[in-house]
Amino acid sequence: MNLRSIPLFFPAAMALTATAATEEDTRPDIILFMIDDMGWQDTSVPFADSVTANNLKYHTPNMERLAAKGVKFTQAYACAISSPSRCSLITGANNARHRVTNWTMERDKSTDLTRDDIILPQWNVNGVQQVPGTPNSYVGRSFVDLLRQSGYHTIHCGKAHFGAKDTPGEAPEHWGFEVNIAGHAAGGLATYLSELNYGHDKDGNPTALNSVPGLEKYWGTDTFVTEALTQEAIKALDKAARYNQPYFLYFAHYAVHTPIDRDPRFYQSYIDEGLSPKEAAYASLVAGMDKSLGDIMDWVEKKGRSENTIIIFMSDNGGLATQPEWRDGPVNTQNAPLRSGKGSLLEGGVREPMIVSWPGVTKPGDVNRNYVMIEDFYPSILEMAQVDWKAEKDKPVDGISFVPLLKEGASTPEDRELIWNYPNIWGNNGPAINLCASIRRGPWKLIYHYDTGGKELYNIPDDIGEKHNLASSEPKTVEFLSRRLGERLRAMDAQRPSFSATGKPCPWPDEIK
């Protein structure tokens, strides 16, 4: 496809000529299907080298269908918590740079738990914004806005979680979305149930900060919120199909985040298979998400747009496997063979299921073992849309396009480094959860503990479960990765906690020998 034949327009030249306005824009439609809290193994699609017990537990035929059409990335990474991932997605900045290192909710309020011996840094509790003026937030440039300015119709459906309540960043419209369905500041939902009006009382007042907005027509209709969002997304696509322009749909499901409500369409079948009530409830959330994916794929096919539609599947952090109790009892999900889960810098907290289908580019049924990171979606989607853009000096983009990796034979450079920074206390004392930073380079992954100075080193291809800490037997690798992690964190002006007893900051990883 010849880029020069496609009408592109940017902020400096917003007006289209009469000729350009009548030209057909044949760039691909793009759908990013983002799931909340879905673990690497919460699917019948195996992302490990072999089928696992978890794969056998779930039925996700539409994920299988998408994987058969495209390429499956087995080493796709995000942050350990939702807000950092979504802020990296929308701005292209690494979470160490944008400093949204924990989940956001209310303006100017931290969601951290505390410890008497540690002073936590003043991280960007208000999230990310496109405009300056909001304290404790990072100002970035949205790739969605660039898509819109280049001629794409932009649709947001579901969870946003970019900025705190009462900040500009809370609204998807502020990020360049022309359509917003149910997106707001909250990172979860009060309930999936229409019987409870998705968290509203009989008078229509929200009963919680995370009550789902904008779906009033479905209240009391026995429509699970996953299905309500799907129906609204399809209505938005029906309208988009009548426009003479390509579209970008960011379908960010609230599923499979807590609460673990039962989706009645699928719950009983899992009970019949012998799952416990809580396991069956969680599996029903997964099944509902998968049906939604299938419905969107069906729409694309029925409209005859399959050959010019890119579909990307991703999750924002690992499955909730480390929290023993949540609301009404055990969650009963896990990420084996990965260790730990949401909130952790171990693989169970940051490795995600990712699939890319791009007809004519991706090889059907392919498996890609290169590692990619959530901020890579920013330049990748812009490249897919053939948008000519350049990062601004004060808004650097840390992501690297994974489009070259979609072609056979391409690989991640050996010196590619993935960085995580989590100088926070999320609320669990599980393995590699709180007050950590990490680097992945080649096969090696180093986790550094700010509070103790401890270091963990794993050879990920050889030890995907991170069972064997090689820090003592590989001192040169530890020293090298500690130096690189320290240099990268300082270069991005990352934050670190301090010790209460002295008021001094915890050492950087390369300051601990």
C-alpha positions in Angstrom: 0.0 0.0 0.0 1.4 3.4 -1.0 1.4 5.8 2.0 1.5 8.8 -0.3 -1.9 7.8 -1.8 -3.6 8.1 1.5 -4.8 11.5 2.8 -3.1 12.3 6.1 -3.6 15.4 8.1 -2.1 16.7 11.3 -2.6 19.6 13.8 -0.5 22.0 11.7 -2.6 21.4 8.6 -6.1 20.3 9.7 -8.0 21.4 6.6 -8.5 18.8 3.9 -8.5 19.9 0.3 -11.6 19.2 -1.7 -9.8 16.5 -3.7 -8.5 14.7 -0.5 -11.9 14.8 1.1 -13.3 12.6 -1.8 -10.5 10.1 -1.9 -11.1 6.7 -0.4 -9.0 6.0 2.7 -8.0 2.3 2.4 -5.9 2.1 5.5 -6.9 -0.9 7.8 -9.5 -0.8 10.5 -7.9 -1.6 13.8 -9.4 -3.2 16.9 -7.5 -3.4 20.2 -9.3 -5.9 22.4 -8.0 -5.3 26.0 -8.9 -7.5 28.9 -8.6 -6.5 32.6 -6.7 -8.8 35.0 -6.6 -11.7 32.6 -3.7 -14.1 33.3 -1.5 -15.7 30.8 -3.2 -19.1 31.3 -6.8 -18.1 31.7 -7.6 -19.4 28.2 -7.8 -22.6 26.2 -5.1 -21.1 24.0 -1.7 -22.4 25.2 0.9 -19.6 25.5 3.4 -22.0 27.1 5.2 -24.6 25.0 2.6 -27.2 25.9 -1.0 -27.4 27.0 -1.3 -26.8 30.8 -4.0 -27.8 33.3 -5.3 -24.2 33.3 -5.7 -24.3 29.5 -7.9 -27.4 29.9 -10.0 -25.6 32.5 -11.2 -22.8 30.2 -13.1 -22.8 26.9 -12.2 -19.8 24.7 -13.0 -20.9 21.2 -12.9 -17.4 19.8 -9.4 -16.8 21.1 -8.5 -20.0 19.4 -10.1 -18.7 16.3 -8.1 -15.5 16.4 -4.8 -17.3 17.1 -5.5 -19.5 14.1 -5.8 -16.4 12.0 -2.8 -14.6 13.3 0.3 -14.7 15.4 0.5 -15.6 19.1 3.1 -13.7 21.2 4.2 -15.9 24.1 6.4 -13.2 25.8 4.1 -10.1 25.8 4.5 -7.9 28.9 2.6 -5.2 30.7 2.9 -3.6 34.1 1.9 -5.4 37.2 -1.1 -3.1 37.9 -3.8 -1.7 35.6 -3.2 2.1 35.7 0.5 2.0 34.9 -0.2 -0.3 31.9 -3.0 1.8 30.5 -1.0 5.1 31.0 1.9 3.5 29.1 -0.4 2.4 26.4 -2.0 5.8 25.8 1.3 7.8 26.1 3.9 5.4 24.9 6.0 6.2 28.0 7.5 3.6 30.4 5.9 3.6 33.8 9.1 4.7 35.4 8.9 7.8 33.3 5.2 8.7 33.7 5.4 7.8 37.4 1.8 6.4 37.5 3.2 3.4 39.4 0.0 2.3 41.2 -3.7 2.3 40.5 -5.5 5.7 40.4 -9.0 6.6 41.5 -9.8 9.8 43.3 -8.0 13.1 42.6 -5.0 13.8 44.8 -5.4 10.6 46.8 -2.9 7.8 46.9 -4.1 4.2 46.8 -1.0 2.8 48.5 -0.9 1.0 51.8 1.7 2.1 54.2 4.6 0.7 56.3 6.1 2.4 59.3 9.7 1.8 58.1 9.2 3.1 54.5 8.3 6.5 53.1 6.7 6.1 49.7 7.5 8.6 46.9 4.9 11.1 45.7 3.9 9.3 42.6 1.5 10.6 40.0 -1.7 9.7 41.8 -3.8 11.7 39.2 -2.7 9.6 36.3 -1.9 11.0 32.8 -3.3 14.0 31.0 -3.0 15.5 27.5 -2.9 19.0 28.9 -0.8 20.6 31.7 -2.2 22.1 34.9 -3.1 19.0 36.9 -0.7 18.3 39.8 0.8 14.9 40.4 0.2 13.8 36.8 2.2 13.2 33.6 1.5 15.1 30.4 1.6 12.9 27.3 0.5 12.8 23.8 -2.2 10.3 22.8 -1.7 8.0 19.9 -5.5 7.9 19.6 -5.5 11.7 19.0 -2.9 11.2 16.3 -5.1 8.5 14.7 -8.1 10.8 14.8 -6.1 13.7 13.3 -5.0 11.5 10.5 -8.5 10.5 9.5 -9.5 7.6 11.8 -12.9 7.4 13.5 -12.0 6.6 17.1 -14.2 4.5 19.5 -13.7 3.7 23.2 -15.8 1.0 24.8 -15.4 -0.1 28.4 -12.7 0.6 31.0 -10.6 3.7 30.6 -8.6 4.3 33.9 -6.1 6.8 32.4 -6.7 9.7 34.9 -8.1 10.1 38.4 -11.7 11.4 38.9 -12.2 15.1 38.3 -9.1 15.4 36.1 -9.1 15.8 32.3 -7.5 12.4 31.8 -10.5 10.6 33.3 -12.5 11.1 30.1 -11.7 9.1 27.0 -12.9 12.1 24.9 -9.9 14.0 26.2 -7.6 11.4 24.6 -9.0 11.7 21.1 -11.9 9.2 21.3 -14.9 10.5 19.3 -17.2 7.9 20.9 -17.0 6.9 24.6 -19.0 4.0 25.9 -18.9 3.5 29.7 -15.4 4.7 30.2 -14.5 6.8 33.2 -11.9 7.1 36.0 -12.6 3.8 37.8 -10.4 0.8 37.2 -13.0 -1.7 38.1 -16.7 -2.1 38.4 -19.2 -2.3 41.3 -21.0 -5.2 39.7 -21.6 -7.0 36.4 -25.2 -7.4 37.2 -28.0 -5.5 35.5 -30.3 -6.5 38.4 -28.2 -4.1 40.5 -28.2 -1.5 37.7 -24.4 -1.9 37.4 -24.0 -0.2 40.7 -26.8 2.4 40.8 -29.8 2.7 43.2 -33.4 2.7 42.1 -33.3 6.5 41.6 -30.3 6.2 39.3 -27.6 7.4 41.7 -24.3 5.6 41.7 -23.7 3.5 44.9 -19.9 3.4 44.4 -17.1 5.2 42.7 -16.8 2.3 40.3 -20.4 2.2 39.2 -20.5 1.7 35.5 -21.8 4.8 33.7 -23.9 5.1 30.5 -25.6 1.8 30.3 -29.0 2.8 31.8 -31.0 1.1 29.0 -29.8 -2.3 30.2 -30.7 -1.9 33.8 -33.0 -4.6 35.0 -32.8 -6.5 31.7 -30.7 -9.5 32.9 -27.9 -8.3 30.6 -24.5 -9.0 32.0 -22.3 -5.9 31.6 -19.9 -7.8 29.2 -22.8 -8.4 26.9 -24.1 -4.8 27.2 -20.7 -3.4 26.2 -20.6 -5.8 23.3 -24.0 -4.7 22.0 -23.0 -1.0 22.3 -19.7 -1.6 20.6 -21.4 -3.3 17.7 -23.8 -0.3 17.4 -20.8 2.0 17.3 -19.3 -0.2 14.6 -22.5 -0.2 12.5 -22.3 3.6 12.5 -18.6 3.5 11.7 -19.2 1.3 8.7 -21.3 4.0 7.1 -18.4 6.5 7.3 -15.9 6.9 4.5 -12.9 6.5 6.8 -11.1 3.7 8.7 -11.9 3.2 12.4 -10.0 2.4 15.6 -12.0 0.5 18.2 -10.4 0.3 21.7 -12.6 -2.4 23.3 -11.4 -2.4 26.9 -13.5 -4.9 28.8 -14.1 -4.7 32.6 -14.0 -8.5 32.5 -12.3 -10.4 34.1 -11.7 -8.0 37.0 -13.4 -8.6 40.4 -16.1 -8.9 41.6 -16.3 -12.5 40.5 -20.0 -12.3 39.6 -21.5 -15.3 37.8 -22.3 -14.9 34.1 -25.4 -17.0 33.9 -24.9 -17.8 30.3 -21.8 -19.9 31.1 -21.7 -20.6 34.8 -23.7 -23.8 35.0 -21.7 -25.5 32.3 -18.5 -25.1 34.4 -20.3 -26.3 37.5 -21.3 -29.4 35.5 -17.6 -29.9 34.6 -16.7 -30.1 38.3 -15.4 -26.6 39.0 -16.1 -25.1 42.4 -18.7 -22.3 42.5 -16.0 -19.6 42.6 -13.9 -21.2 39.9 -17.0 -21.6 37.7 -17.9 -18.0 38.3 -14.5 -16.8 37.2 -14.5 -19.1 34.2 -17.8 -17.7 33.2 -16.3 -14.2 33.2 -13.6 -15.6 30.8 -16.2 -17.3 28.6 -18.3 -14.1 28.4 -15.2 -12.1 27.3 -14.5 -14.7 24.7 -18.0 -14.6 23.3 -17.7 -10.9 23.0 -14.5 -11.3 21.0 -16.4 -13.8 18.7 -19.3 -11.4 18.3 -16.9 -8.6 17.1 -15.1 -11.0 14.8 -18.5 -12.1 13.4 -19.4 -8.5 12.7 -16.2 -7.9 10.9 -16.7 -10.9 8.7 -20.4 -10.2 8.0 -19.5 -6.7 6.9 -16.9 -8.1 4.5 -14.1 -6.2 6.2 -12.0 -9.1 7.3 -9.2 -8.7 4.8 -8.6 -5.1 5.9 -9.0 -5.4 9.7 -6.3 -5.8 12.2 -7.4 -7.3 15.6 -5.0 -7.2 18.6 -5.8 -9.1 21.8 -4.0 -8.2 25.1 -4.4 -8.0 28.9 -3.2 -5.2 31.2 -1.6 -7.2 34.0 -1.4 -10.8 35.3 -4.2 -12.7 36.8 -5.3 -12.1 40.4 -3.5 -15.1 41.9 -1.7 -13.7 44.9 -4.6 -12.2 47.0 -6.0 -14.9 49.3 -9.3 -13.1 49.9 -11.1 -10.5 47.7 -14.6 -9.3 48.7 -16.4 -12.5 49.1 -13.8 -15.2 49.3 -10.9 -16.8 47.4 -10.6 -15.9 43.7 -9.5 -19.4 42.8 -7.4 -18.5 39.7 -3.7 -19.0 39.2 -1.1 -18.5 36.6 0.9 -21.7 36.7 3.5 -22.4 35.4 4.2 -18.7 36.0 4.8 -17.7 39.6 2.8 -15.1 41.5 0.2 -12.8 39.9 -1.3 -9.3 39.7 0.8 -6.7 41.6 4.0 -8.8 41.2 7.1 -8.2 39.0 7.4 -12.0 38.7 6.2 -13.4 35.4 2.7 -14.2 36.7 2.1 -10.5 37.3 3.4 -9.1 34.1 3.3 -11.7 31.3 0.1 -11.4 29.2 -1.8 -13.3 26.5 -1.3 -11.4 23.2 -2.5 -12.2 19.7 -2.2 -10.1 16.5 -4.2 -10.9 13.4 -3.3 -8.8 10.3 -4.4 -10.4 7.1 -1.7 -10.4 4.5 1.0 -9.7 7.1 0.8 -12.2 9.9 1.2 -15.9 9.1 -1.9 -17.8 10.3 -1.2 -19.9 13.4 2.2 -18.5 13.9 4.0 -18.3 17.3 6.3 -15.4 18.1 8.7 -15.8 21.1 10.1 -12.3 21.0 9.4 -10.2 24.0 7.4 -7.0 23.7 6.1 -4.4 26.2 2.8 -2.5 26.7 4.3 0.9 25.6 5.2 -0.8 22.2 1.5 -0.6 21.2 1.8 3.2 20.8 4.3 3.2 17.9 3.0 -0.2 16.5 -0.6 1.0 16.0 0.5 4.2 14.5 2.7 2.3 12.1 -0.2 0.0 11.2 -2.3 3.0 10.5 0.5 4.5 8.4 0.6 7.7 10.5 3.6 9.9 10.0 4.5 11.2 13.5 7.4 12.2 15.6 7.7 12.1 19.4 8.0 15.5 21.0 11.1 16.3 23.1 9.2 16.7 26.3 6.9 13.7 25.6 9.3 10.9 24.7 8.0 7.5 23.6 9.8 4.6 25.1 7.9 1.9 23.1 9.4 0.3 20.0 7.1 -0.9 17.2 6.6 -4.6 17.0 5.3 -4.4 13.4 8.7 -5.7 12.1 8.3 -8.8 14.4 5.1 -9.7 12.6 7.2 -10.7 9.6 9.0 -14.0 9.5 12.6 -14.0 10.6 12.6 -10.7 12.5 13.7 -10.8 16.1 14.1 -8.6 19.1 17.5 -7.0 19.4 19.6 -8.8 22.0 20.2 -5.5 23.8 16.5 -4.6 24.1 15.7 -3.8 27.7 12.3 -3.9 29.4 12.0 -1.8 32.6 9.5 -2.0 35.4 9.4 0.3 38.5 7.1 -0.4 41.4 8.2 1.7 44.4 4.7 1.2 45.9 2.8 -1.0 48.3 -0.2 -2.5 46.6 -1.6 -4.4 49.4 -0.1 -7.9 49.5 3.0 -9.4 50.9 3.3 -12.1 48.3 6.5 -12.8 46.3 8.1 -9.8 44.4 5.0 -7.7 45.1 5.9 -4.4 46.8 8.8 -1.9 46.5 10.6 -3.5 43.5 12.1 -2.6 40.2 13.0 -5.0 37.4 14.8 -5.3 34.1 14.6 -8.0 31.3 17.4 -8.2 28.8 17.8 -11.2 26.6 17.2 -14.3 28.6 17.9 -12.6 31.9 15.6 -10.9 34.3 16.7 -9.1 37.5 14.3 -8.1 40.2 15.6 -5.6 42.8 14.0 -5.0 46.2 14.3 -1.3 47.3 13.6 -2.0 51.0 16.1 -4.9 51.5 18.6 -4.4 48.7 17.9 -8.0 47.7 18.2 -9.2 44.1 16.7 -12.0 42.2 18.1 -13.2 38.9 16.3 -15.6 36.6 17.1 -17.1 33.2 13.5 -16.9 31.8 13.7 -19.3 28.9 15.2 -22.0 31.1 13.2 -21.2 34.2 9.8 -19.7 33.2 8.5 -20.4 36.8 11.3 -18.4 38.3 12.1 -21.1 40.8 15.9 -20.8 40.7 17.4 -17.5 41.8 20.8 -17.4 40.2 22.0 -14.2 41.8 24.7 -15.8 43.8 26.0 -18.0 41.0 26.0 -15.3 38.3 27.5 -12.2 40.0 28.7 -10.6 36.7 25.3 -10.8 35.2 23.8 -9.3 38.4 26.3 -6.5 38.4 25.7 -5.7 34.7 21.9 -5.7 35.0 22.0 -3.8 38.2 24.0 -1.1 36.5 21.7 -1.0 33.4 18.6 -0.9 35.6 20.0 1.9 37.7 21.1 3.9 34.6 17.7 3.4 32.9 15.7 4.4 36.1 17.8 7.6 36.6 17.6 8.5 32.9 13.8 8.4 33.1 13.8 10.3 36.4 12.2 7.4 38.2 11.1 7.5 41.8 12.2 5.4 44.7 11.0 5.0 48.3 13.0 6.2 51.4 13.7 4.8 54.8 11.7 6.3 57.6 14.5 6.0 60.2 16.9 8.2 58.2 14.8 10.0 55.6 17.3 8.9 53.0 16.2 7.3 49.7 16.6 3.6 49.2 19.7 2.8 47.1 19.5 2.4 43.4 20.2 -1.2 42.3 23.7 -0.4 41.2 24.5 1.1 44.5 24.2 -2.3 46.2 27.2 -4.5 45.6 
